[in-house]
């Protein structure tokens, strides 16, 4: 009987440890960071300007982005102004030109440690607003 009690207590201790480790590992994988930057002033039509967002938290190895929330602002409401939210390189972007704030899961396969940036430009078209266009604040919140 005594051996069964010892085995039962050991089993409970092991299950408790496994539960605690499982909870700890789930917490350590989840995380978030917020980053802000001032967008550059656009002086030339047709030229792409970039504003790189610093990664302000360390994601564990292999952590994937779940959701990205953004906001951006420039002086006025320029016609044919393009704003892209990108991760890693200019070929991995989400067009946020018509939404000064919002969120997306578009980058859900992306590495959470890879930085984001805004790419902005005034379309080189006679119908577009005149330059310069003054850049104001921009930010991202990344959840992994």
C-alpha positions in Angstrom: 0.0 0.0 0.0 2.8 2.3 0.9 4.5 1.8 -2.5 1.3 2.7 -4.3 1.1 5.9 -2.3 4.7 6.8 -3.2 4.0 6.0 -6.9 0.8 8.1 -6.8 2.6 11.1 -5.2 5.4 10.8 -7.7 2.9 10.6 -10.6 1.1 13.8 -9.3 4.5 15.6 -8.9 5.5 14.7 -12.4 2.1 15.7 -13.9 2.3 19.0 -12.0 5.8 19.6 -13.4 4.7 18.8 -16.9 1.7 21.1 -16.6 3.8 23.9 -15.3 6.4 23.5 -18.1 3.6 23.4 -20.7 2.1 26.6 -19.3 5.6 28.3 -19.2 6.4 27.2 -22.7 3.1 28.7 -24.0 3.7 31.9 -22.2 7.3 32.2 -23.5 6.2 31.8 -27.1 3.5 34.5 -27.0 4.6 38.1 -27.1 4.3 41.5 -28.6 6.2 44.6 -29.3 5.4 48.2 -30.3 7.6 50.4 -32.5 7.3 53.9 -33.7 9.1 56.1 -36.2 8.6 59.4 -38.0 7.9 59.0 -41.7 10.3 60.9 -44.1 9.1 63.9 -46.1 8.4 62.9 -49.7 10.3 65.4 -51.9 10.1 63.7 -55.3 7.3 62.0 -57.2 7.9 58.4 -58.3 10.6 57.8 -55.7 10.1 55.3 -52.8 11.1 56.4 -49.3 11.5 53.9 -46.5 11.0 54.2 -42.7 12.4 51.2 -40.8 10.8 50.2 -37.6 13.1 48.9 -34.9 12.3 45.5 -33.4 11.9 46.4 -29.7 11.5 42.9 -28.2 13.3 39.6 -28.6 11.1 36.9 -30.0 12.0 33.2 -29.3 13.6 31.3 -32.2 11.0 30.2 -34.7 8.3 32.5 -33.4 5.8 33.5 -36.2 3.9 36.7 -36.5 0.2 36.3 -35.7 -1.1 39.9 -36.2 0.3 43.3 -37.1 -1.5 46.5 -36.2 -0.3 49.7 -37.9 -0.9 53.4 -38.0 0.6 56.1 -40.1 0.1 59.8 -40.8 1.3 62.5 -43.2 0.4 66.2 -43.6 -2.9 66.5 -45.5 -4.7 64.0 -47.7 -2.5 63.7 -50.8 -4.0 62.2 -54.0 -2.3 59.1 -55.4 -0.1 58.7 -52.3 1.1 55.1 -51.8 1.9 53.6 -48.3 3.0 50.0 -48.0 3.7 48.1 -44.8 6.5 45.6 -45.5 8.4 43.0 -43.6 12.0 42.1 -44.5 12.1 43.3 -48.2 10.1 45.4 -50.6 8.5 42.3 -52.2 6.7 41.4 -49.0 4.3 44.2 -48.5 0.7 45.0 -47.7 -0.9 48.1 -49.2 -2.2 50.3 -46.4 -2.6 53.5 -48.5 -6.3 53.9 -47.8 -6.2 52.9 -44.2 -4.2 55.1 -41.9 -4.7 52.5 -39.1 -5.8 48.9 -39.0 -4.5 45.4 -38.5 -3.8 42.3 -40.6 -2.7 38.7 -40.4 -1.1 39.1 -43.9 2.4 38.4 -42.4 1.3 35.3 -40.3 4.1 33.2 -41.8 6.7 35.7 -41.2 9.5 35.5 -38.7 8.6 37.6 -35.6 12.3 38.8 -35.3 12.3 40.2 -38.9 11.8 44.0 -38.8 8.9 45.9 -40.5 9.1 49.1 -42.5 6.9 51.6 -44.3 7.6 52.3 -48.0 5.9 55.5 -49.1 5.8 57.4 -52.4 3.9 59.9 -54.4 2.8 58.5 -57.7 4.6 60.2 -60.7 1.4 61.4 -62.3 0.1 64.9 -63.2 -3.1 64.1 -61.1 -1.2 63.4 -57.9 -0.8 65.9 -55.2 2.2 68.3 -55.3 5.3 67.5 -53.3 6.7 67.9 -50.7 4.4 65.8 -48.4 5.5 66.0 -44.8 5.7 62.7 -43.0 4.4 62.4 -39.5 4.3 59.5 -37.0 3.9 55.9 -37.8 3.8 52.7 -35.7 3.4 49.0 -35.6 2.4 46.5 -32.9 3.5 43.0 -33.7 2.0 40.0 -31.9 3.6 36.5 -32.1 
